[in-house]
Amino acid sequence: MAKVSLTLVVMAAGIGRRFGGPKQLEPIGPNGETFSDYSVYDALRAGFGKVIFIVNPLIAGEFRERVGRRIERFCEVAYVEQRLEDLPPGFPVPPGRKKPWGTAHAVLACKDVIDSPFCVVNADDFYGRRAFEAVAEFLKSSGGDAGILELCVVGYRVENTLSEHGPVTRGVCQVDERGFLVRIQECRGVQRVDGTIGYRDAEGRLVEIPPGTLVSMNMWGFPPGIFGELEERFPRFLRAHASDIEEAEFLLPEVVHELVQEGKARVKVLPTGERWFGITHREDLRSARAAIAELIRRGEYPERLWDGELG
């Protein structure tokens, strides 16, 4: 069997308005390492050979100098800018639109630089080495039936994805008996309330999410065939959201859900025991740095991540 080339795509184009700055540039490790550094480090150890950073034009240069340069010594690195004006013919930029078009649009921006299976992650989340190993194994072994896209998503136990400092948004996965995704529901305001994990519905009632429920942290595995679907669906999205076009987002979970419902994709949910951490809230920074320090103490990462060989 021919060796499969794998690409890691890191979505780093967010502008962090609520956070107060670009989260993807926040130092988490003891020597200025960011979440992206740890994701790339884990991905390279899992067998990925190329990295693509999706960046905002406003911070593209700074991101490359502060993050990309040190990674370029270890693997092939490319940079793709997610631009507001990258729209299909006939669609102008709405006058009031300020933020990027969403995660599906970010991935679509990579269509000309990817020709291999790839994994997508956020630049402001920690996913864990075993999660990257699971995606790599899936991408290397998946073949697929004619006309059906073989995708995967890493499923984290909901109790391993909470912030101590406020509510978070999580994609709750409904999985069939064979481990394939049936549907994914984006739930906002997920947090622990008096010992119960849940979120508030429109009437303010607490909807419980039982411990052990698998949720998506936006860690996906895709074949290159996904780009054709994204290109086809983006104009459809723009037309459907004409009334709220200044705020609507073209999101990966929604595209994947549509593909599953239409029978065009099959999504394997890869359960992991890894514990997520990130910086949804500014207060999460201290917790994230403490978590990295503990992983270094346990020997899972070197103190200086990019000094020497990959562990």
C-alpha positions, 0 to 999 in steps of 0.5 A, a space after each residue: 500500500 502506498 504511503 498516504 501523505 497527511 496535512 494538518 490545517 490550523 485555523 488561525 484567522 480569528 480576531 478575538 474581539 470578545 477575548 480582547 486580542 488574537 488568541 492564536 498568538 497567546 503564549 501558553 508554553 514556558 518559552 512562548 509556545 502557542 496552542 498551534 505549536 503543541 498541535 503541530 508537534 503532536 501532529 508531526 509525531 503522529 505522521 503528518 508531514 505538511 502544515 497549513 496555517 489559515 490566517 487573517 491578513 491583519 496578523 499574517 506577518 506577525 503570526 509567521 514571525 512569532 509561530 510559523 518560523 520555528 515550525 518551518 524548520 521541521 516540516 513543509 509550511 504554507 500560509 493561506 489568508 482567509 479574506 472577507 472578499 473571497 466570495 463567489 462571482 456575483 456576491 459583493 461584500 455586505 457593507 456591514 460585514 466585519 468578521 470572517 465567514 466562518 470555519 467552512 469558508 476558512 477550509 475552502 480557502 485551502 482548496 488550491 494547496 491541498 491534494 491529500 487527506 487532512 486534519 482541521 483544528 482550531 489554533 486556540 485549543 489543545 487537543 492532545 497527542 492521542 487525538 492526532 494519532 486517531 485522526 492519522 490512523 483513520 485518514 491513512 486507512 479510509 477508502 470510501 465507497 464511490 460517491 460517499 465522502 469518508 470523514 471523521 471527527 474526534 469526540 471528547 467526553 463533555 466533562 473533559 471540555 469545560 471551562 472553570 471560568 464560564 460557559 462554552 459552546 460544544 457540538 453534541 454528537 449523536 452516534 449510532 451503534 457502529 460509531 458513526 455520526 447521526 447528527 451534531 447539535 451546537 449547544 451554547 452556554 454549556 457549563 456545570 451548574 450545581 454538579 450538573 452539566 448542561 445548557 439553558 434552552 429558550 425558556 431558561 430551563 437547564 437541559 442536561 448533557 450526561 457525563 460521557 456524552 461525546 462532543 466535537 471540538 472542531 477536530 475533523 478529518 477530511 479527504 480532498 473531495 470535501 472542497 467540491 462540496 464546500 464550493 457548491 454550498 457556499 453560494 447556497 449559504 449566501 443566498 439562504 442568509 440574505 436577511 442576516 448576511 452581516 452576522 451569519 457564518 458558514 460553519 463546518 459542523 453545519 456542512 457536515 450535518 447536511 452531507 450526512 443527512 443527504 447521504 453524501 458523507 459518512 462520519 466516524 466519531 473517534 472517541 478520545 480520553 484526552 482532556 481539552 483545554 483552551 482560552 474561551 475566556 481570558 481567565 482560562 489563560 492561567 489554567 491553560 499554562 498550568 496544564 501545559 506545565 503539568 504535561 511537561 512535568 510528566 514528560 509528555 512534552 519537552 520544556 523547549 518544544 522545538 529544541 532537538 528532535 521530536 519526542 
